[in-house]
Amino acid sequence: MIFKGISRDFDLTDEQQYETIGCFWDELALLYGLENLRGLGYYWKGNILSYAIGLKNGDIEGCNFCIELPDTGWILVNGKTDNLKELYDEIYKSGSLKYEIETFNENGECQIKYYR
């Protein structure tokens, strides 16, 4: 699977990434629509997370990131966007991740696919 998108780095200190990545999503959702996007967390180093947002289908304008991801071995979790922190708390109980892919919809639901 190929993921193409716009990548930025985010500070994880005091869990501020939920707000800052949320703003990144809001910015691109205005242009492309929330349900057309997917986000990829792909590199954690210290208190920094690299995170990209791309289109589910096609290439996003301003693309500065491309990576080939595994086709199999992903674990799927469905939940509510309002419970995102709790979903990740549960996921991380079993250890760190190599990749995470998030999608959100207008009904307040989210899907997380993760790969260890």
C-alpha positions as CSV (number, residue, x, y, z in Angstrom):
1,M,0.0,0.0,0.0
2,I,1.3,3.5,-0.9
3,F,0.5,6.5,1.3
4,K,1.0,10.0,-0.1
5,G,0.3,13.1,1.8
6,I,1.4,16.3,3.5
7,S,3.6,15.6,6.5
8,R,4.3,17.6,9.6
9,D,6.0,17.0,12.9
10,F,4.0,17.3,16.2
11,D,5.1,17.6,19.8
12,L,3.7,14.9,22.1
13,T,4.5,16.8,25.3
14,D,1.4,16.8,27.6
15,E,-0.6,15.1,24.9
16,Q,-0.9,18.3,22.9
17,Q,-0.9,16.4,19.7
18,Y,-4.6,15.8,19.9
19,E,-5.2,19.5,19.6
20,T,-2.5,20.3,17.0
21,I,-3.1,17.3,14.8
22,G,-6.9,18.1,15.1
23,C,-6.1,21.6,13.7
24,F,-4.1,20.0,10.8
25,W,-7.2,17.8,10.0
26,D,-9.5,20.8,10.2
27,E,-7.3,22.8,7.8
28,L,-7.3,20.0,5.2
29,A,-11.0,19.0,5.8
30,L,-12.0,22.5,4.7
31,L,-10.4,21.9,1.3
32,Y,-11.1,18.2,0.7
33,G,-13.9,17.1,3.1
34,L,-13.3,15.1,6.3
35,E,-14.4,11.8,4.9
36,N,-12.0,12.0,1.9
37,L,-8.9,12.1,4.1
38,R,-6.8,9.6,6.0
39,G,-4.0,10.3,8.5
40,L,-0.8,8.4,9.1
41,G,1.3,8.5,12.2
42,Y,4.6,7.0,11.1
43,Y,7.7,8.1,13.1
44,W,8.0,8.6,16.8
45,K,11.3,9.9,18.3
46,G,11.3,11.2,21.8
47,N,8.4,13.7,22.1
48,I,8.0,14.1,18.4
49,L,5.5,12.4,16.1
50,S,5.7,12.6,12.3
51,Y,2.2,12.6,10.9
52,A,0.9,12.9,7.3
53,I,-2.6,13.5,5.9
54,G,-3.5,12.3,2.4
55,L,-6.5,11.5,0.3
56,K,-8.2,8.1,0.5
57,N,-8.2,8.2,-3.3
58,G,-5.8,10.2,-5.4
59,D,-3.0,12.7,-4.6
60,I,-3.3,15.7,-2.3
61,E,-2.1,19.0,-3.6
62,G,1.2,20.0,-1.9
63,C,2.2,16.4,-1.3
64,N,5.6,16.2,0.4
65,F,5.6,12.7,1.6
66,C,5.3,9.2,0.2
67,I,5.8,5.8,1.8
68,E,5.2,2.2,1.0
69,L,3.3,0.5,3.9
70,P,2.7,-3.2,4.6
71,D,-0.4,-4.6,2.9
72,T,-1.2,-7.1,5.7
73,G,-0.8,-7.4,9.5
74,W,-2.9,-4.3,10.4
75,I,-5.2,-4.4,13.4
76,L,-8.5,-2.4,13.1
77,V,-10.3,-0.5,15.9
78,N,-13.5,1.4,15.5
79,G,-14.7,4.0,17.9
80,K,-15.9,7.5,18.6
81,T,-13.7,10.5,17.8
82,D,-14.6,12.0,21.2
83,N,-12.9,8.9,22.8
84,L,-9.8,9.1,20.7
85,K,-7.4,9.4,23.6
86,E,-9.0,6.4,25.4
87,L,-8.8,4.3,22.2
88,Y,-5.0,5.1,21.9
89,D,-4.5,4.4,25.6
90,E,-5.9,0.9,25.1
91,I,-3.9,0.3,21.9
92,Y,-0.6,1.4,23.5
93,K,-1.1,-0.9,26.5
94,S,0.4,-3.7,24.3
95,G,3.4,-1.6,23.1
96,S,4.5,0.9,20.6
97,L,3.4,1.2,17.0
98,K,5.3,1.4,13.7
99,Y,2.3,2.9,11.9
100,E,-1.2,4.1,12.5
101,I,-3.8,5.1,10.0
102,E,-6.8,7.1,11.0
103,T,-10.0,8.0,9.3
104,F,-12.9,10.1,10.6
105,N,-16.5,10.8,9.5
106,E,-19.0,13.6,10.1
107,N,-21.0,11.3,12.4
108,G,-18.2,11.4,15.0
109,E,-16.9,8.0,14.4
110,C,-13.3,7.0,13.7
111,Q,-11.4,4.1,12.5
112,I,-7.8,3.3,13.5
113,K,-5.7,0.8,11.7
114,Y,-2.4,0.1,13.4
115,Y,0.7,-1.9,12.7
116,R,3.4,-3.0,15.2
